[in-house]
Amino acid sequence: MHKPTARAAFTLIEALAAIAITAIAGSVLLLGTTSSIQSTDDAMRRTIAYGMAQQLMDEAVGCRYMELGSSPYDTVIKPTTAEAARGTRELFDDTGDFNGYRSQPPKDFYGIALGTDDGQGGQRTPAFQCSGTFLQNWRQEIDVYYVNDTNLTIPLSAGQTSDYRAVEVRIIYNDPKRGPSELAKLRRVITYVAPLQVN
């Protein structure tokens, strides 16, 4: 009697095991890729936010310390009614004017949404504008407050003054899935230097 020869092939169990291993490996690879894309996206957002924060900080500390004719020890630091009424930063001429400033989406000096502005109070050509939704969930925040003379990290209570003010800029991103997160925070301490009296 003739015996049948063995065939070189996978059994159903072996084939299913191979498919399962391939599926697991594929999902791990996909998870790693998704995580890498998320990390890259987060890094890109933080880089943009830092640039935004630095620009706003430079704008604020580039102004004079206080309103002309006022005291460097005014207990209330805020823009005048006329400066605030405009809804832009165009009339902000001293650092205190920036206290409490908030904008979502972030805006330029003229009140035009970043990514669409041309830096001169107008709009960019549409082909060079940022996607209309990219910066919608971003917010600029800036606070100016007095700090302790001997420990510049300690903010003073309302009504107290010192020789030093801190300017703090924050860029917040409100992720629809993960909630708000602070992408950038800059803090600079400034002081008033009286003009020299020439005799």
TORMARTOR-871119 format. One record per atom (N, C-alpha, C): y, x, z. Coordinates in nm, 3 decimals, m for minus. Layout:
<nodes>
{node {Y X Z}};
...
</nodes>
This chain:
<nodes>
{node {m0.117 0.081 0.000}};
{node {0.000 0.000 0.000}};
{node {0.125 0.087 0.000}};
{node {0.226 0.039 m0.075}};
{node {0.348 0.118 m0.092}};
{node {0.453 0.072 0.010}};
{node {0.509 0.165 0.089}};
{node {0.611 0.135 0.189}};
{node {0.749 0.130 0.125}};
{node {0.835 0.028 0.163}};
{node {0.970 0.024 0.106}};
{node {1.054 0.141 0.158}};
{node {1.135 0.197 0.074}};
{node {1.219 0.311 0.114}};
{node {1.342 0.259 0.189}};
{node {1.388 0.339 0.286}};
{node {1.506 0.301 0.365}};
{node {1.632 0.318 0.280}};
{node {1.725 0.222 0.290}};
{node {1.850 0.230 0.214}};
{node {1.958 0.294 0.301}};
{node {2.041 0.375 0.239}};
{node {2.153 0.436 0.312}};
{node {2.271 0.341 0.303}};
{node {2.292 0.259 0.406}};
{node {2.403 0.162 0.408}};
{node {2.438 0.129 0.552}};
{node {2.559 0.070 0.572}};
{node {2.601 0.026 0.705}};
{node {2.534 m0.107 0.738}};
{node {2.503 m0.122 0.862}};
{node {2.458 m0.253 0.907}};
{node {2.582 m0.336 0.935}};
{node {2.565 m0.463 0.956}};
{node {2.677 m0.552 0.984}};
{node {2.747 m0.509 1.113}};
{node {2.672 m0.469 1.213}};
{node {2.730 m0.424 1.341}};
{node {2.815 m0.299 1.319}};
{node {2.767 m0.205 1.243}};
{node {2.841 m0.081 1.218}};
{node {2.970 m0.111 1.140}};
{node {2.962 m0.201 1.046}};
{node {3.081 m0.236 0.967}};
{node {3.186 m0.303 1.055}};
{node {3.142 m0.395 1.143}};
{node {3.236 m0.460 1.232}};
{node {3.299 m0.361 1.330}};
{node {3.219 m0.268 1.379}};
{node {3.271 m0.165 1.471}};
{node {3.375 m0.078 1.399}};
{node {3.349 m0.042 1.275}};
{node {3.444 0.040 1.198}};
{node {3.575 m0.035 1.175}};
{node {3.565 m0.165 1.144}};
{node {3.686 m0.246 1.123}};
{node {3.766 m0.258 1.252}};
{node {3.697 m0.278 1.364}};
{node {3.765 m0.289 1.494}};
{node {3.838 m0.159 1.529}};
{node {3.774 m0.046 1.507}};
{node {3.836 0.084 1.537}};
{node {3.959 0.105 1.447}};
{node {3.947 0.069 1.320}};
{node {4.059 0.082 1.227}};
{node {4.176 m0.008 1.269}};
{node {4.146 m0.131 1.312}};
{node {4.251 m0.224 1.356}};
{node {4.322 m0.171 1.480}};
{node {4.246 m0.117 1.575}};
{node {4.306 m0.061 1.697}};
{node {4.396 0.058 1.662}};
{node {4.344 0.147 1.578}};
{node {4.423 0.265 1.538}};
{node {4.551 0.222 1.465}};
{node {4.539 0.122 1.379}};
{node {4.655 0.073 1.305}};
{node {4.760 0.012 1.397}};
{node {4.714 m0.064 1.497}};
{node {4.811 m0.126 1.590}};
{node {4.880 m0.021 1.676}};
{node {4.806 0.083 1.717}};
{node {4.868 0.192 1.794}};
{node {4.972 0.264 1.708}};
{node {4.938 0.289 1.584}};
{node {5.032 0.355 1.492}};
{node {5.156 0.268 1.471}};
{node {5.136 0.139 1.453}};
{node {5.248 0.046 1.434}};
{node {5.335 0.039 1.559}};
{node {5.272 0.036 1.676}};
{node {5.347 0.034 1.802}};
{node {5.431 0.161 1.817}};
{node {5.373 0.275 1.783}};
{node {5.447 0.402 1.789}};
{node {5.564 0.404 1.694}};
{node {5.544 0.350 1.573}};
{node {5.651 0.344 1.475}};
{node {5.763 0.251 1.521}};
{node {5.726 0.135 1.575}};
{node {5.825 0.039 1.625}};
{node {5.906 0.101 1.739}};
{node {5.838 0.170 1.828}};
{node {5.906 0.235 1.940}};
{node {6.002 0.343 1.890}};
{node {5.959 0.418 1.790}};
{node {6.043 0.523 1.733}};
{node {6.167 0.464 1.666}};
{node {6.149 0.353 1.594}};
{node {6.262 0.287 1.529}};
{node {6.360 0.235 1.634}};
{node {6.308 0.177 1.744}};
{node {6.394 0.125 1.851}};
{node {6.473 0.239 1.915}};
{node {6.406 0.354 1.939}};
{node {6.475 0.469 1.998}};
{node {6.585 0.521 1.907}};
{node {6.557 0.527 1.777}};
{node {6.656 0.572 1.680}};
{node {6.774 0.476 1.676}};
{node {6.745 0.346 1.679}};
{node {6.849 0.243 1.679}};
{node {6.937 0.255 1.804}};
{node {6.873 0.275 1.920}};
{node {6.948 0.291 2.046}};
{node {7.038 0.415 2.041}};
{node {6.984 0.525 1.988}};
{node {7.062 0.650 1.979}};
{node {7.182 0.632 1.886}};
{node {7.160 0.560 1.775}};
{node {7.270 0.536 1.681}};
{node {7.379 0.452 1.749}};
{node {7.339 0.348 1.821}};
{node {7.437 0.263 1.889}};
{node {7.516 0.343 1.993}};
{node {7.447 0.428 2.068}};
{node {7.515 0.507 2.171}};
{node {7.615 0.604 2.109}};
{node {7.580 0.661 1.995}};
{node {7.671 0.754 1.927}};
{node {7.796 0.680 1.880}};
{node {7.778 0.564 1.819}};
{node {7.893 0.483 1.774}};
{node {7.978 0.441 1.893}};
{node {7.911 0.399 2.002}};
{node {7.983 0.353 2.121}};
{node {8.065 0.466 2.183}};
{node {8.009 0.587 2.187}};
{node {8.082 0.699 2.244}};
{node {8.209 0.727 2.162}};
{node {8.197 0.721 2.030}};
{node {8.314 0.742 1.944}};
{node {8.420 0.635 1.967}};
{node {8.375 0.509 1.981}};
{node {8.468 0.399 2.010}};
{node {8.538 0.419 2.142}};
{node {8.461 0.458 2.244}};
{node {8.517 0.479 2.378}};
{node {8.617 0.594 2.377}};
{node {8.583 0.702 2.308}};
{node {8.673 0.819 2.301}};
{node {8.803 0.783 2.232}};
{node {8.794 0.703 2.126}};
{node {8.914 0.662 2.052}};
{node {9.006 0.577 2.141}};
{node {8.947 0.483 2.215}};
{node {9.027 0.397 2.302}};
{node {9.086 0.477 2.419}};
{node {9.009 0.571 2.472}};
{node {9.059 0.656 2.581}};
{node {9.177 0.739 2.532}};
{node {9.164 0.801 2.416}};
{node {9.273 0.882 2.361}};
{node {9.399 0.800 2.340}};
{node {9.380 0.677 2.294}};
{node {9.494 0.587 2.272}};
{node {9.564 0.557 2.404}};
{node {9.485 0.529 2.509}};
{node {9.543 0.492 2.639}};
{node {9.613 0.609 2.706}};
{node {9.547 0.724 2.714}};
{node {9.607 0.837 2.787}};
{node {9.711 0.910 2.703}};
{node {9.718 0.877 2.575}};
{node {9.823 0.933 2.491}};
{node {9.958 0.865 2.513}};
{node {9.956 0.754 2.583}};
{node {10.081 0.683 2.615}};
{node {10.143 0.743 2.741}};
{node {10.270 0.707 2.769}};
{node {10.332 0.756 2.891}};
{node {10.262 0.695 3.012}};
{node {10.283 0.753 3.127}};
{node {10.216 0.714 3.251}};
{node {10.254 0.572 3.295}};
{node {10.382 0.537 3.282}};
{node {10.431 0.410 3.335}};
{node {10.537 0.352 3.243}};
{node {10.568 0.226 3.266}};
{node {10.673 0.157 3.191}};
{node {10.807 0.226 3.219}};
{node {10.891 0.241 3.117}};
{node {11.022 0.301 3.136}};
{node {11.099 0.223 3.242}};
{node {11.160 0.296 3.335}};
{node {11.241 0.234 3.439}};
{node {11.162 0.183 3.558}};
{node {11.029 0.195 3.554}};
{node {10.950 0.148 3.669}};
{node {10.908 0.268 3.754}};
{node {10.842 0.239 3.864}};
{node {10.799 0.343 3.957}};
{node {10.656 0.388 3.925}};
{node {10.626 0.518 3.942}};
{node {10.488 0.562 3.923}};
{node {10.395 0.509 4.033}};
{node {10.453 0.440 4.132}};
{node {10.373 0.386 4.242}};
{node {10.374 0.233 4.244}};
{node {10.398 0.170 4.129}};
{node {10.391 0.024 4.123}};
{node {10.253 m0.020 4.169}};
{node {10.249 m0.122 4.251}};
{node {10.120 m0.168 4.303}};
{node {10.043 m0.253 4.202}};
{node {10.113 m0.309 4.105}};
{node {10.047 m0.390 4.003}};
{node {10.054 m0.314 3.871}};
{node {9.936 m0.287 3.816}};
{node {9.928 m0.216 3.688}};
{node {9.880 m0.315 3.583}};
{node {9.969 m0.352 3.492}};
{node {9.932 m0.447 3.386}};
{node {10.039 m0.448 3.279}};
{node {10.005 m0.505 3.162}};
{node {10.108 m0.515 3.057}};
{node {10.210 m0.622 3.093}};
{node {10.329 m0.611 3.036}};
{node {10.429 m0.716 3.055}};
{node {10.382 m0.841 2.980}};
{node {10.446 m0.953 3.008}};
{node {10.410 m1.078 2.942}};
{node {10.423 m1.066 2.791}};
{node {10.532 m1.003 2.746}};
{node {10.555 m0.987 2.601}};
{node {10.447 m0.898 2.538}};
{node {10.408 m0.791 2.609}};
{node {10.306 m0.700 2.555}};
{node {10.171 m0.770 2.545}};
{node {10.137 m0.850 2.644}};
{node {10.008 m0.919 2.646}};
{node {10.004 m1.036 2.549}};
{node {10.118 m1.102 2.527}};
{node {10.123 m1.223 2.445}};
{node {10.085 m1.197 2.300}};
{node {10.107 m1.079 2.254}};
{node {10.082 m1.049 2.113}};
{node {9.934 m1.054 2.078}};
{node {9.848 m1.025 2.175}};
{node {9.704 m1.028 2.150}};
{node {9.651 m0.903 2.082}};
{node {9.737 m0.803 2.068}};
{node {9.697 m0.674 2.011}};
{node {9.743 m0.564 2.106}};
{node {9.716 m0.440 2.070}};
{node {9.763 m0.328 2.152}};
{node {9.888 m0.263 2.091}};
{node {9.947 m0.326 1.992}};
{node {10.061 m0.267 1.923}};
{node {10.179 m0.238 2.014}};
{node {10.202 m0.321 2.115}};
{node {10.317 m0.301 2.205}};
{node {10.282 m0.224 2.331}};
{node {10.156 m0.186 2.345}};
{node {10.116 m0.108 2.464}};
{node {10.179 0.031 2.453}};
{node {10.273 0.061 2.544}};
{node {10.343 0.190 2.537}};
{node {10.324 0.275 2.661}};
{node {10.250 0.223 2.760}};
{node {10.218 0.306 2.877}};
{node {10.073 0.278 2.917}};
{node {10.016 0.371 2.991}};
{node {9.874 0.363 3.027}};
{node {9.841 0.235 3.102}};
{node {9.930 0.189 3.188}};
{node {9.904 0.069 3.266}};
{node {9.888 m0.056 3.182}};
{node {9.945 m0.057 3.061}};
{node {9.932 m0.174 2.973}};
{node {9.786 m0.202 2.936}};
{node {9.703 m0.101 2.941}};
{node {9.564 m0.115 2.900}};
{node {9.476 m0.175 3.010}};
{node {9.527 m0.184 3.131}};
{node {9.446 m0.235 3.242}};
{node {9.399 m0.378 3.215}};
{node {9.268 m0.398 3.224}};
{node {9.210 m0.531 3.204}};
{node {9.187 m0.569 3.059}};
{node {9.212 m0.476 2.966}};
{node {9.193 m0.508 2.824}};
{node {9.045 m0.531 2.795}};
{node {9.014 m0.640 2.725}};
{node {8.878 m0.675 2.684}};
{node {8.883 m0.726 2.541}};
{node {8.786 m0.687 2.460}};
{node {8.781 m0.736 2.323}};
{node {8.637 m0.740 2.273}};
{node {8.595 m0.860 2.229}};
{node {8.465 m0.874 2.164}};
{node {8.483 m0.963 2.043}};
{node {8.453 m0.915 1.923}};
{node {8.411 m0.780 1.888}};
{node {8.525 m0.680 1.908}};
{node {8.493 m0.551 1.911}};
{node {8.597 m0.449 1.930}};
{node {8.701 m0.455 1.819}};
{node {8.826 m0.432 1.860}};
{node {8.937 m0.439 1.763}};
{node {9.017 m0.310 1.765}};
{node {9.087 m0.288 1.656}};
{node {9.174 m0.171 1.648}};
{node {9.310 m0.201 1.712}};
{node {9.399 m0.107 1.704}};
{node {9.535 m0.114 1.757}};
{node {9.608 m0.240 1.711}};
{node {9.581 m0.283 1.587}};
{node {9.651 m0.397 1.527}};
{node {9.580 m0.530 1.551}};
{node {9.467 m0.527 1.623}};
{node {9.393 m0.651 1.649}};
{node {9.296 m0.691 1.541}};
{node {9.262 m0.598 1.453}};
{node {9.166 m0.627 1.346}};
{node {9.030 m0.571 1.387}};
{node {8.925 m0.649 1.364}};
{node {8.789 m0.611 1.405}};
{node {8.751 m0.475 1.346}};
{node {8.699 m0.387 1.432}};
{node {8.654 m0.256 1.385}};
{node {8.546 m0.273 1.279}};
{node {8.546 m0.183 1.185}};
{node {8.450 m0.190 1.076}};
{node {8.503 m0.264 0.955}};
{node {8.612 m0.340 0.976}};
{node {8.677 m0.410 0.864}};
{node {8.820 m0.360 0.846}};
{node {8.872 m0.287 0.945}};
{node {9.012 m0.241 0.945}};
{node {9.030 m0.119 0.857}};
{node {9.153 m0.102 0.810}};
{node {9.185 0.019 0.733}};
{node {9.266 0.119 0.814}};
{node {9.288 0.090 0.944}};
{node {9.363 0.180 1.030}};
{node {9.514 0.168 1.018}};
{node {9.561 0.078 0.931}};
{node {9.704 0.062 0.911}};
{node {9.747 m0.084 0.921}};
{node {9.663 m0.166 0.984}};
{node {9.697 m0.306 1.002}};
{node {9.645 m0.398 0.894}};
{node {9.566 m0.345 0.804}};
{node {9.509 m0.426 0.696}};
{node {9.357 m0.421 0.696}};
{node {9.298 m0.482 0.594}};
{node {9.153 m0.487 0.579}};
{node {9.107 m0.383 0.476}};
{node {8.989 m0.330 0.499}};
{node {8.929 m0.241 0.400}};
{node {8.883 m0.322 0.279}};
{node {8.859 m0.252 0.170}};
{node {8.796 m0.314 0.055}};
{node {8.659 m0.365 0.101}};
{node {8.618 m0.485 0.064}};
{node {8.491 m0.541 0.112}};
{node {8.370 m0.449 0.096}};
{node {8.366 m0.371 m0.010}};
{node {8.252 m0.281 m0.031}};
{node {8.241 m0.174 0.077}};
{node {8.353 m0.146 0.147}};
{node {8.352 m0.042 0.250}};
{node {8.357 m0.099 0.391}};
{node {8.342 m0.229 0.405}};
{node {8.343 m0.291 0.537}};
{node {8.204 m0.288 0.599}};
{node {8.202 m0.279 0.729}};
{node {8.079 m0.287 0.806}};
{node {8.026 m0.430 0.794}};
{node {7.896 m0.446 0.804}};
{node {7.837 m0.580 0.801}};
{node {7.908 m0.668 0.903}};
{node {7.940 m0.791 0.864}};
{node {8.015 m0.882 0.950}};
{node {7.953 m0.908 1.086}};
{node {7.823 m0.891 1.098}};
{node {7.757 m0.921 1.226}};
{node {7.725 m0.796 1.308}};
{node {7.741 m0.678 1.252}};
{node {7.697 m0.557 1.322}};
{node {7.766 m0.538 1.457}};
{node {7.896 m0.560 1.463}};
{node {7.971 m0.535 1.588}};
{node {8.002 m0.664 1.666}};
{node {7.947 m0.775 1.625}};
{node {7.976 m0.902 1.692}};
{node {7.938 m0.903 1.840}};
{node {7.832 m0.834 1.876}};
{node {7.784 m0.835 2.014}};
{node {7.834 m0.716 2.095}};
{node {7.930 m0.642 2.044}};
{node {7.986 m0.527 2.114}};
{node {8.115 m0.569 2.184}};
{node {8.147 m0.505 2.296}};
{node {8.270 m0.537 2.370}};
{node {8.335 m0.409 2.420}};
{node {8.468 m0.401 2.403}};
{node {8.548 m0.292 2.460}};
{node {8.603 m0.340 2.594}};
{node {8.601 m0.254 2.693}};
{node {8.662 m0.284 2.823}};
{node {8.737 m0.161 2.871}};
{node {8.853 m0.183 2.932}};
{node {8.927 m0.070 2.988}};
{node {8.997 m0.115 3.116}};
{node {8.988 m0.032 3.218}};
{node {9.053 m0.059 3.346}};
{node {9.131 0.065 3.389}};
{node {9.245 0.042 3.451}};
{node {9.329 0.150 3.504}};
{node {9.354 0.117 3.651}};
{node {9.327 0.212 3.739}};
{node {9.341 0.187 3.884}};
{node {9.371 0.317 3.957}};
{node {9.433 0.302 4.075}};
{node {9.463 0.418 4.159}};
{node {9.334 0.468 4.226}};
{node {9.330 0.601 4.246}};
{node {9.216 0.661 4.316}};
{node {9.265 0.742 4.435}};
{node {9.175 0.769 4.526}};
{node {9.204 0.844 4.648}};
{node {9.256 0.984 4.615}};
{node {9.362 1.028 4.684}};
{node {9.422 1.160 4.659}};
{node {9.325 1.275 4.686}};
{node {9.239 1.259 4.785}};
{node {9.150 1.371 4.823}};
{node {9.011 1.359 4.763}};
{node {8.975 1.241 4.715}};
{node {8.845 1.223 4.649}};
{node {8.868 1.131 4.529}};
{node {8.880 1.191 4.412}};
{node {8.920 1.118 4.292}};
{node {8.812 1.023 4.240}};
{node {8.696 1.022 4.304}};
{node {8.590 0.929 4.262}};
{node {8.601 0.795 4.334}};
{node {8.689 0.787 4.435}};
{node {8.700 0.665 4.515}};
{node {8.818 0.580 4.469}};
{node {8.791 0.459 4.415}};
{node {8.901 0.370 4.377}};
{node {8.970 0.315 4.502}};
{node {9.100 0.295 4.493}};
{node {9.174 0.237 4.604}};
{node {9.175 0.085 4.593}};
{node {9.191 0.019 4.706}};
{node {9.197 m0.127 4.709}};
{node {9.328 m0.174 4.645}};
{node {9.329 m0.299 4.602}};
{node {9.449 m0.358 4.543}};
{node {9.566 m0.345 4.640}};
{node {9.682 m0.306 4.590}};
{node {9.802 m0.290 4.673}};
{node {9.822 m0.149 4.724}};
{node {9.717 m0.064 4.719}};
{node {9.731 0.076 4.761}};
{node {9.764 0.162 4.640}};
{node {9.841 0.268 4.663}};
{node {9.876 0.359 4.554}};
{node {9.850 0.503 4.596}};
{node {9.852 0.591 4.497}};
{node {9.836 0.735 4.522}};
{node {9.905 0.808 4.408}};
{node {9.887 0.939 4.405}};
{node {9.945 1.019 4.297}};
{node {9.857 1.018 4.172}};
{node {9.741 0.954 4.180}};
{node {9.645 0.960 4.070}};
{node {9.596 0.822 4.029}};
{node {9.578 0.806 3.899}};
{node {9.517 0.686 3.844}};
{node {9.395 0.726 3.761}};
{node {9.294 0.642 3.764}};
{node {9.177 0.662 3.678}};
{node {9.188 0.565 3.561}};
{node {9.150 0.612 3.444}};
{node {9.140 0.528 3.325}};
{node {8.991 0.525 3.290}};
{node {8.934 0.406 3.290}};
{node {8.790 0.392 3.266}};
{node {8.767 0.302 3.145}};
{node {8.694 0.356 3.046}};
{node {8.664 0.282 2.924}};
{node {8.513 0.260 2.917}};
{node {8.474 0.137 2.884}};
{node {8.333 0.104 2.870}};
{node {8.311 0.032 2.737}};
{node {8.198 0.063 2.673}};
{node {8.155 m0.010 2.554}};
{node {8.022 m0.077 2.591}};
{node {8.020 m0.208 2.582}};
{node {7.904 m0.287 2.620}};
{node {7.840 m0.348 2.495}};
{node {7.708 m0.346 2.490}};
{node {7.636 m0.412 2.381}};
{node {7.550 m0.522 2.441}};
{node {7.569 m0.645 2.393}};
{node {7.492 m0.758 2.443}};
{node {7.379 m0.787 2.345}};
{node {7.262 m0.730 2.374}};
{node {7.144 m0.749 2.290}};
{node {7.091 m0.891 2.313}};
{node {7.075 m0.969 2.206}};
{node {7.027 m1.107 2.223}};
{node {6.890 m1.116 2.293}};
{node {6.808 m1.011 2.279}};
{node {6.674 m1.014 2.340}};
{node {6.669 m0.945 2.476}};
{node {6.745 m0.837 2.492}};
{node {6.736 m0.758 2.615}};
{node {6.855 m0.774 2.709}};
{node {6.957 m0.848 2.666}};
{node {7.074 m0.869 2.750}};
{node {7.176 m0.757 2.736}};
{node {7.286 m0.761 2.816}};
{node {7.393 m0.661 2.802}};
{node {7.353 m0.525 2.857}};
{node {7.401 m0.422 2.791}};
{node {7.381 m0.285 2.840}};
{node {7.505 m0.203 2.809}};
{node {7.535 m0.110 2.899}};
{node {7.651 m0.023 2.883}};
{node {7.610 0.096 2.797}};
{node {7.668 0.104 2.677}};
{node {7.632 0.211 2.584}};
{node {7.714 0.337 2.608}};
{node {7.838 0.321 2.652}};
{node {7.923 0.437 2.674}};
{node {8.021 0.406 2.786}};
{node {8.049 0.509 2.866}};
{node {8.148 0.495 2.974}};
{node {8.220 0.628 2.988}};
{node {8.351 0.624 2.976}};
{node {8.434 0.743 2.994}};
{node {8.533 0.715 3.105}};
{node {8.561 0.817 3.184}};
{node {8.657 0.802 3.294}};
{node {8.742 0.928 3.299}};
{node {8.873 0.909 3.304}};
{node {8.964 1.022 3.310}};
{node {9.067 0.994 3.418}};
{node {9.100 1.095 3.498}};
{node {9.200 1.080 3.604}};
{node {9.329 1.146 3.556}};
{node {9.440 1.072 3.571}};
{node {9.570 1.121 3.526}};
{node {9.668 1.116 3.643}};
{node {9.777 1.190 3.631}};
{node {9.881 1.187 3.734}};
{node {10.019 1.190 3.668}};
{node {10.117 1.143 3.742}};
{node {10.254 1.141 3.693}};
{node {10.321 1.274 3.722}};
{node {10.385 1.330 3.621}};
{node {10.464 1.452 3.638}};
{node {10.608 1.417 3.604}};
{node {10.693 1.427 3.702}};
{node {10.834 1.391 3.683}};
{node {10.899 1.486 3.583}};
{node {10.992 1.436 3.502}};
{node {11.061 1.525 3.407}};
{node {11.145 1.627 3.481}};
{node {11.158 1.743 3.420}};
{node {11.241 1.849 3.480}};
{node {11.387 1.810 3.477}};
{node {11.456 1.838 3.584}};
{node {11.600 1.811 3.591}};
{node {11.673 1.939 3.549}};
{node {11.748 1.929 3.441}};
{node {11.822 2.045 3.390}};
{node {11.963 2.040 3.447}};
{node {12.004 2.149 3.516}};
{node {12.138 2.153 3.575}};
{node {12.238 2.215 3.480}};
</nodes>
